[in-house]
Amino acid sequence: MSTIGNMVDQEDMDAIRRFCHYLAEEWWKSQLDEQAVCDVCNGPISKGGGFLIGSSLYCGSCASEQFGAEGLTRLRADPNFFGRGLLEKARSFAVN
């Protein structure tokens, strides 16, 4: 486990979740459609909703699976699990 991984906790996971939702909201601003589909389950996502992880849009249910206990374990093992630098960006986003 990396040194940074030792310092990763549930607050970090919550910050990543909020940041990924913010990224999805920003992505929606450039979209004309009122609905999209989840890249995992193909379920509907209404305009302004979802979570953008990398280049994939997740519905709330699929995002919850990503941000659950297994996701936290993976993030502790690799702080870049959700994308290079995303943990640091999410931490910064959380304090602003």
C-alpha positions as CSV (number, residue, x, y, z in Angstrom):
1,M,0.0,0.0,0.0
2,S,1.3,3.4,-0.9
3,T,2.0,6.2,1.7
4,I,-0.9,8.2,0.2
5,G,-3.1,5.1,0.3
6,N,-2.6,4.9,4.0
7,M,-4.1,8.3,4.4
8,V,-7.2,7.6,2.2
9,D,-10.5,7.4,4.1
10,Q,-14.2,7.5,3.6
11,E,-14.2,11.3,3.4
12,D,-11.9,11.1,0.4
13,M,-14.3,8.7,-1.3
14,D,-17.2,11.0,-0.5
15,A,-15.2,13.9,-2.0
16,I,-14.5,11.9,-5.1
17,R,-18.2,11.1,-5.5
18,R,-19.2,14.8,-5.2
19,F,-16.4,15.8,-7.6
20,C,-17.5,13.2,-10.2
21,H,-21.1,14.4,-9.9
22,Y,-19.8,18.0,-10.4
23,L,-17.9,16.8,-13.5
24,A,-21.1,15.2,-14.9
25,E,-23.0,18.5,-14.2
26,E,-20.3,20.4,-16.2
27,W,-20.4,17.8,-19.0
28,W,-24.2,18.2,-19.2
29,K,-23.8,21.9,-19.9
30,S,-22.5,21.1,-23.4
31,Q,-25.2,18.5,-24.2
32,L,-28.4,19.1,-26.1
33,D,-30.1,15.9,-25.1
34,E,-32.3,15.8,-22.0
35,Q,-31.3,12.2,-21.2
36,A,-28.2,9.9,-21.5
37,V,-27.6,6.3,-20.7
38,C,-25.3,4.8,-18.1
39,D,-22.1,3.4,-19.6
40,V,-22.4,0.4,-17.3
41,C,-26.1,-0.7,-17.1
42,N,-27.6,1.4,-20.0
43,G,-30.1,2.8,-17.6
44,P,-31.4,6.4,-18.1
45,I,-29.7,9.4,-16.6
46,S,-31.6,12.7,-16.7
47,K,-29.9,15.9,-17.7
48,G,-27.7,17.2,-14.9
49,G,-27.5,13.8,-13.2
50,G,-25.0,11.0,-13.0
51,F,-21.3,10.8,-12.2
52,L,-18.5,11.2,-14.7
53,I,-15.6,8.8,-13.9
54,G,-12.9,9.2,-16.5
55,S,-14.8,9.3,-19.8
56,S,-17.7,7.2,-18.6
57,L,-21.1,8.4,-17.3
58,Y,-22.5,6.4,-14.4
59,C,-26.0,6.4,-13.0
60,G,-26.4,6.7,-9.3
61,S,-26.8,3.0,-8.7
62,C,-23.7,2.0,-10.7
63,A,-21.7,4.9,-9.1
64,S,-22.7,3.7,-5.6
65,E,-21.1,0.4,-6.5
66,Q,-17.9,2.1,-7.6
67,F,-17.8,4.3,-4.5
68,G,-18.5,1.6,-2.0
69,A,-16.2,-0.4,0.3
70,E,-14.5,-2.2,-2.6
71,G,-13.8,1.2,-4.3
72,L,-12.3,2.5,-1.1
73,T,-10.0,-0.6,-0.9
74,R,-8.9,-0.1,-4.5
75,L,-8.3,3.6,-3.9
76,R,-6.2,2.8,-0.8
77,A,-4.1,0.4,-2.9
78,D,-3.8,2.9,-5.8
79,P,-4.7,6.6,-5.2
80,N,-5.0,7.0,-8.9
81,F,-7.6,4.2,-9.2
82,F,-10.3,6.6,-10.4
83,G,-7.9,8.6,-12.6
84,R,-4.5,10.2,-12.3
85,G,-4.7,13.1,-9.9
86,L,-8.5,12.8,-9.3
87,L,-8.0,12.2,-5.5
88,E,-6.1,15.5,-5.2
89,K,-8.6,17.4,-7.3
90,A,-11.5,16.0,-5.3
91,R,-9.8,16.9,-2.0
92,S,-9.3,20.5,-3.3
93,F,-12.9,20.6,-4.6
94,A,-14.1,19.5,-1.2
95,V,-12.5,22.4,0.7
96,N,-13.8,25.1,-1.8
